[in-house]
């Protein structure tokens, strides 16, 4: 399922003293099956943008298309759109409310009017997909760890079988182990289910490691839109926007500045290891 925005502008509190333009004539397209990272400093417009993707916000100007259909046409059901384009907000565990994990994950499918057998199948499949076991079904979601709560919240969206999954800072507040577990599960979802994933993150390491494409927002506009290796070569411009690059990318830049022949398109530890190993092997053979 593809998402396209065309000349999208959104103004908060239009016509009041508090008027603020959050999105300024944004046009972009995300194709079916892509794994996209969306980054930007606080106030850049990225959160406002993703809430247009499933119709939570209506453009001040411009259009939003899901599978080439304008979602704000009169004959389009936004409820159906929101089932197809699932959005997991930052700290989604704050939205957990049922007495058991099973009931919480079942809430969405139940509201879709599905029969009990289909609801049961979806709940069990979603809980399994996010890496949780059956013994968690009857537990209170409030008794779980932070990482487990986050997985339950994601399972609740997956149980509605969306074609697009949008995750707004899914690792916020988690320890390194919990962060890696969540991101590995998300990456697995993309590989095995082939759904479109849009990951909003402040972590350059995370987007550099997992996504296939990065969209950088700045002051309501798209500043960069390319592969991570290409985007992260713009170190100075990213820093001017209050962003950074993965630590290994900084390391490679330091080595280049000192005259070493290494790539400036390194974004992960594995790539850095390979570059340095290649460099050392050349020195040994001299």
N, C-alpha and C positions, 0 to 999 in steps of 0.2 A: 504494500500500500504506500503510495507516494503522498507527500505533503508539499504544497507550493504556496508561497505568499507572493503577492504582486503589488508593488507600490504601497506597502503597508505602513500606515502612520497611526499612532495611538497617542492621544493627549489625555492626561489625567486632569480632572477638575476643569474641563474646558469652559471658558467664559467667566472664570472666577479669578481672584487675585492669586490663587494657588495653582494656576494652570502650569502644567509641565509636560513637555513633549518627551515621551519615553521611547517611542520608535519613530524613525524619520525616513520614510520612503524606502522601506526594506523590501528587497526582492530576492528570493532564493528558492531552491527546490531540493527536497530530500527524497531520494529514490527508494523504491521498495528494497528492503533487505540491507540497507546501509547501517553502519555503526558510526554515529556522528558524535563528536564532542562539541559542546557549546560552552565557550568560556568568555569571561569578561569581568571587569572590576564591578564592585557593588554599584548599582545605578546605571549600568551599561545598557540595560534593556533586555537582557537574556531571559529573565523570569517572566517579564511581560510578554515576550515573544512566544514562549512555549505555551502560555495560557490562551493564546490565539489559535494554537494548533488544534484544539478540540472544542473551541467555541465558548470557553469560559469568559473571554473578552471578545467584544465586537469591535472591529476596526473603526477608528475615526474616519479614516479614508483607506482605500485599497481593498484587496480581496484575499480570501483564504480558500484554498482548494484541497480537498482530500479525495484522492483517486479521480482527479480532474472534475470534481463536482464542487461548486461554490457552496460552502457549508451554511451560508447565511441566506440562501434562496428560500423562499416561503415554503416550498414543498419538502425541504430537508429537515429531518428529525435530529436535533442536536443530541438527544438522548442516544440515538443509534451511533452518532459520531463519537460520543464519549465512551461507548463500549468498544469501538474499534481503535480509538486513540486513547490509551490508558496513561494517566498522569499520576506519578507517585511524588507527592510533595516532600520538601525537606522535613526531616523528623516525622516521617509518616506514622511512627508508633504513637504519636500524640492523638492520632485519629482512631486508634483501636478502642473498642468500647464493649464488645460482647463478653459474655462470661467465659467462653472457651475459645481456643484457637480455631477449632472446627467451625463454630458459629460465625466467627469473624470473617473467615475466608469465604463462607457460604453466603454472606450478606449480599454481595453483588449478583451472583447467579440467581439467588432467590428473587431479587427485585426485577430480574429479567423475565420472570414468569416461567422458568424452566421446571420440568417435573423433578421429583425427588431423586430418581435414579441418575439423571443427568447432573443434578447439583452435587450429588455424592461423588460421582466420577470426577467432576471438575475440581472439587475441593481436594480430593486425595491426590490427583495428578499435580495440582499447583503446589501443594505442600511438598511433594516429592521433588518437583523441579527445583525448588529453592534450597534443597539439601536438608530438609528436616524429616524426622522419622515419625512413624505412626503413633508412638507413645506420647506425642505432644498434642494430639487431637483434643483431649479433655482437660488440658492444663489451661489455667488462666493466662492470657497473653501478658498480664501485668507481672507475672512471676518469672518471666523469661529474661535473659540477658539482653543488652542493647542490640547486639547483632542479630539475635533470634527474633526480637520484636520487629526489626527492620525487614527480616525475611518474611515474616507473617504478613506484614503490610504489603510487600511486593506480591506475595502469593494471592492476596485478596484481589489485586488488579489482574493478575494472570488468570485467575479463575473465570474471568469474563472473556478470556481468549481474545485479547486485543491484537490487531495487526501491527500496531505501533506502540512501543513502550517508552515513555518519557520519564526520566529519573532526575529529579532536582536535588543535587548534592546527596546522593544515597549513602555516602560514607561519613557525613558530617557527625562529629562527636564520637566516632568509634575509635578504638585503639587500633594499632597497625595490623594486628592479627584479624580483628573483625572486619577492617577495611578490605584486606586482601581476600578474605572469604567471600564477602559480598560481591566484589568486582569479578572474582573468578566465576561465581555463579551467574552473574550477568553476561559475562563473555561466553559461558557455556550455553546460556539461553539463546544467544545470537547464533552460535554455531549449529545447535541442534534443532532449533525451531525456525530459524531463518527470518525472524521478525525484525522489523526496523527498530533500532534502539537509538534514542537521543539522550546522551549523558551530559548533564550540566554539572560542572565541577570547577573548584578552585585549585585542584591539585594538578600541576603540570605533569608530574610523574605518572599519574593515573591516566590522563588522556593520552600522553605519549606512548604508554604501554599498550593500551587496549583499543583505542578507536582507529578508524580508517581515514577519517576526515575531521578537520577542526574548523569550526566557524567562530571567529573572534568578533565579539560585539564591543563597540566603543561609542559612547554618547549617542546611543540609539541607532547607530549605523553598523553595517557589516564592514569591518576593517580588513580581515583576511578570511579566506575560504579556500583551503587546500589540504594536502596531505600533511600529517604532523611534522614529517622531516623538513618540509618546505616552510611551513609556518614558523617553526622554531629556529630557523636561520635568521629571523628578524628580531634578534635579541634586543637591540637598542629601542626599536619602536614598541615592542611589547612592554619593556620596562617603563617607557614614557606613559603607558596606559595603566601603570600600576600592576602589571602582570610580570611573570618571569618565564623561565624555561626549565626543563628537567635539569637536575644538578649535573648529570653526566654530560649534558649539552654544554654547560658552562665549562666543565673540565676539558672537553674537546676544544673549545674555543681558546682556552689557556694554552693548550699544547700547540695549537696552530700558531698562536701569537709568539710562541717561543721557537718556532721554526720546524716543528715536527709535522710530518706528512700524514695527517689523519683526516678523516671525513668530518665535515661540519654538519652532517645530517644524522647525527647519532642522538637517539632519544631514550634508549633503554640500557640497563646494565649489561645485558647480553651483547648488544651491539658495541658498547664501549669495550668490553672484554675482548671481543673479536678484533677490533681496531688496534688495541694496544698489543695483543698477541701477534698480530700481523707486523706491527712496527718493530717489536722486539725480535721477531724471526729474521727480519731484514737486517737488523743490526748484527745479529749473530753470524749471518752468512757473509758479511763484509770482510 
